[in-house]
Structure formats: C-alpha cells, structure tokens
Amino acid sequence: MYYRDQVYVCFDADEDMDYYRTMKMWVGNKNINFDFNNAHDLNTLRDGSSEETIKRKLRERMNNAGLLVVLVGEKTRNLYKYVRWEIEIALKDGIPIVVANLNGKRSFDDHRCPAILDNELALHVSFNSKVMQKAFDEWPREHYKFKAQGTSGDRFFVDQVYEQLGLNKTQAQLEAERLNSLRDYLARKGQPFRF
C-alpha cells in the first residue's frame, strides 16, 4: 500500500456514521481485501472545544495522513465545519484525496460533493471496498504525478475498472450487500441493527 502512515476519513458524523463503521468492519473481515490505518484513532475531539482547538487537533491527526477519504452523503455538501476544515487542511498540505460517493456514483457528484472540492485534484469513486482499496493503493502515486505536471480537476475510474473488480452490479445490489455485512458485523458484536 502507498500511504505515509494513516488514512484520514472525513464524513458527516450525524448522517453517515454507518458507512464509516462499515469501513472499519471491512478491515476486520478476512473475506474482504481492505485495509487502512485509521487516523481517527489518534486523539479525541470534543464538541465543546473552541474552533482553534478543534482545528489544531484535526491538524495533529492529519500530520500522519498520506490520504484523505471524504465520504460524500446526502448532506455533505452543506457542511461547513469539520468536513470542510479537514478538506482545507488536505488541500493546503497537498494530501491526496479520494471521494467515496455513498450513493454509488462513480464520478464527481455536483449535488453532494462539498463545493471546496470543485475543480480540485481528487479521485471520485463509489463507496465499495474493492474500488476504494484500489484507490488507496494507486491514487497517492497518481496524485503526486498529476501535481508535478500542474494538473487539477476531478478524476474517476472508467467503468472497465469497476468491471475488472467484479463491480458491474446495480447500486441496489451493492447497498443490500453492504447492509447485510453491517448487520452480520453488529450481530457478532451483540449490537442491534438500527436503520
């Protein structure tokens, strides 16, 4: 894998926590080839902290990040605190960005993706362990190559890449698989399945 030490995942914690948990579940599932070192485990943030303190802790977390993953859900475009701050840090520090669309879209989603990423160098993929692992493995190297050439703008994998990964399923099929995996994971942990 090609990252510094950590992958930093930013997302709408109020709306999209289940998708973040799904990523953590993929890491623990021996039948899924998915791995990332989670920068969220480095320190905790408290809602009552000042904006300056929060930004300092975000920067600490991201100092070890070689990749930022932005989980883009229905309301992500309208977030102006944590998610935006995390993206700002990644852009300023030149950290490669992978945008994972939770609605299955395989390219830039102008209705959901935060405006700060409009025309920025980032790889946009659907939320799926196979394509995300490919992005984790390949995008940082490609990102730095594009940066050296002065290239910007959104990037995405062509449909052939998804087909080679066995991902020519419908979004409904992929969502059903994700929910089944999450249900099984929560059952093993003794937690109820709530949606």
Steps between C-alpha positions, in 0.01 A plus 500: 500500500618852427425738783709681758362335812133575532182542299284780629127453444276805514123472491174634636504337843130575553379339177768264367654330803375159382714527187808581707422200721464289186855595399625393841304176464660432160843518664401230750340269244748238372286450187539862389831635372488841664742669735575845630674648802241723660614852591179549703653284771770759579313743725151594599306813420236648725201698377555763768853576384579830336535519123875565544541189719301283258703616202827436689390144587385438141842612378667264751293211368572590141876550548541124460245466222617406156145494367170671577180309429186713483178302540244700304142448610176683444583800720880517472496793255344724766750434781720795589682391813691175550474357148586829337789562741638151436483551124664844533793345690542225240493747211745736673737215587471327161355179647342278230120487524267212417131591495272200563143566386256325731230506232712279271590772250839430342600858421469853639153553650425871470188466716675342800875563484619801705552807280855537632589195286360648179782483244752369755722200433312210660399148401122440515379140544196314623491375860619142463789313664656377175510829315596692813792264567614550140476875554697478827771298327528702179372854546777650718765419237276631219410809703866600541564435131209727401610766751852502354346558156284785633180307426183566701136395482305194599601150394308171499547137401341402169226235503748236379687528830181427693426205271852361551432517874172311453293811574255498215217453747219747547517751784207323669697174502806672645295674768332173597841334535628789712201488732524122534869528587428770756215297652727193532779707653268659757348161584850364576558801728163445672370838384154559351465580132337845476415683180 
